[in-house]
Amino acid sequence: MLLAAELAQRGVNPLVVESRTAVDERPRAGTVHARSLSHLARRSYVASVPPDEIVSVAGELRSTSFQFAGAPGLTLSAPAEEPAPLAGIPQAALEAAFERRARGHGADIRRGMTAKTIETVVDASGSPGVQVEAAPSGSATGTDITVHAQFCVGADGARSLVATAGAFPAVEVPPTMTAFSALARSGRAGPPPGWNQTTDGWTMHNPSAIGQGRVIGMDFSGPATDRSDPSEAEYLATMTAVLGTEPDLTDISHLTRFSDYGRYHSVLRDGRLLLVGDAAHIHYPLGGQGLNTGMQDAFTLGWRLADVVKAKAPMDTLDDWSRRRAAVAAVVVGNTVLQSRMMNPAMSDLRDAVQAMMTVPAIHDGIAEMISGQFQPGFVTDCAVTDRTTGEVTSLTRLLRTGRAVELRVDENVPRLGENDPDRITMTGRIAPAPPWRAAYIDPDGYLRCSITQ
């Protein structure tokens, strides 16, 4: 939905084939990290810092406590010019917001349809493309459709049909444990709130004062061979085994199963096929990193794919994107594998060693930037911009809301950048806090393309 919104905002006509007939309300990730919040602000999904406040907070950091491998001790920070180091936003709310934006820009969204076949084809004029055949999902009504498109992006999860249709080499890490997640009402004898280590595993409980809360049981006795959704009896049996006593849980629903299996595709583009989100990388779900990495895939791909579709950029633009995102995915899979091993009760020595290392400031800060997505270089922190001609004060974030690139210049004597992009927004004037450059060309996703420092 996010990628469709990004494409449609830039004048491309995307078609979304979505099996579900409505927003997925199952308990999923709800932690949005600093880099994702900055992206969301740059498209006005969340509030940004007002331009007149940016100068007063420049150079400051906002910080919040977080967990690493279920234990406290990690502090996440973000520049005070940016929205926040962390926010709780349910994945369902994000999906709904992205869908509204996509539809508002004219995206064709076909809910209740499931892709059945994907084939790379060449049309009568010799132009390559993709043919997708889709049919109504389950009990959904409708007729089969055949779609001819320039590209097909697989945002279709761990068992991606798009991934199987192309050549996407993968790096895999086998599972060592299994976990069950559900929404449930917890009584007085329910699992303790927050992260809780036991002799046999872990529980995580986000209680709700008015209804069901998210309750997860993590069993490290071995990987599960069954990948189907668990039954209530199986869920309760695992919770009992992990806790050592039967928990007081009722009104159990939205049951899911997951593990610490890790996989990322080292190439995310094969011809006219591309992968994003869980189709591109899956891992042990800790701290919402899957949700955040997937959103960042879409924010960084959208404008590039739109430019390629409109012949404004060469095809190898997508190869460059693929290399960058595969490298990010490798880092995310690597840190989640480490966290899973640390949480295994049989590997307490590894846990103790890593926690000791995290007392070294440089190591702690590196891990914090990795979890928050801020380890990715080149992102331009928000700044206030006063137009030299009109005196209007705005911010980089607000200028990027249109989904177009931005060229900022401190004076008219600086050579222009990005002149081959007539759609870019250009503004000359005072920039605060003072940047390390005199002119900069900033891509629609907020990353620096090039700059002039002298």
Secondary structure, DSSP 8 states (H G I E B T S, - for coil): -HHHHHHHHTT---EEEES-SS---S----EEEHHHHHHHHTTTSS----HHHHHHHTT-EEEEEEEETTEEEEEEEEETTSS-SEEE--HHHHHHHHHHHHHHTT-EEEETEEEEEEEEEE-TTS-EEEEEEEEE-TT-----EEEEES-EEE---TT-HHHHHS---EEEE----EEEEEEEEE-TTS--SEEEE-SSEEEEEE--SSS-EEEEEEE-S---S--S---HHHHHHHHHHHHSS---EEEEEEEEEEE--EEEES--EETTEEE-GGGTEE----TTHHHHHHHHHHHHHHHHHHHHHTTSS-THHHHHHHHHHHHHHHHHHHHHHHHHHHH-GGGHHHHHHHHHHTTSHHHHHHHHHHHHTTTSTTB----EEEETTT--EEEHHHHGGGS--EEEESSTTS----TT-TTSEEEEEEEES--S-SEEEE-TTSBEEEEE--
